[in-house]
Amino acid sequence: MLIDDNEIDNLINQKMIEAANICDHIYTHSGAKSAIEFLKNIEKLGDTGAQVLPEIIFLDIDMPLMDGFQFLDEFEKLSDETREYCKIVMLTSSINPQDVNKSHKYSSVKQYINKPLTQKNLEKLAI
């Protein structure tokens, strides 16, 4: 799943993931609020929903309405199964050390990558 308010970044990142052939489905959201609602709705489906949960979520930090950290706060409220299955990779243009440190406080965040997403970054995903 790609969560970024920049549609062009979403398109480029989607093409990079497709070229790497690492997943069957790529969900894209231009806002964190719609992404968290999507995950909540999947949870309501029970076992059926578990089949469509994204294994990796690429999350931008700076977004309007709900930023990446607010998304993470809401993500922490989801079921244990969802939180354990979905691994989050911060994919952002922020080089602020405070953002890096803050992201480490969330157990669901597995990596912090600076934009743009590259084939090399995808190969290095240690998830």
Buried (B, 14 or more C-beta within 10 A) or exposed (E): BBBBBBEEBBEBBBEBBEEBEBEEEBBBBBBBBEBBEBBBEBBEEEEEBBEEBBEBBBBBBBBEEBBBBBBBEBBEEBEEEBBEEBBBBBBBBBEEEEBBEBBEEBEBBBBBBBBEBEEEBBEEBEE
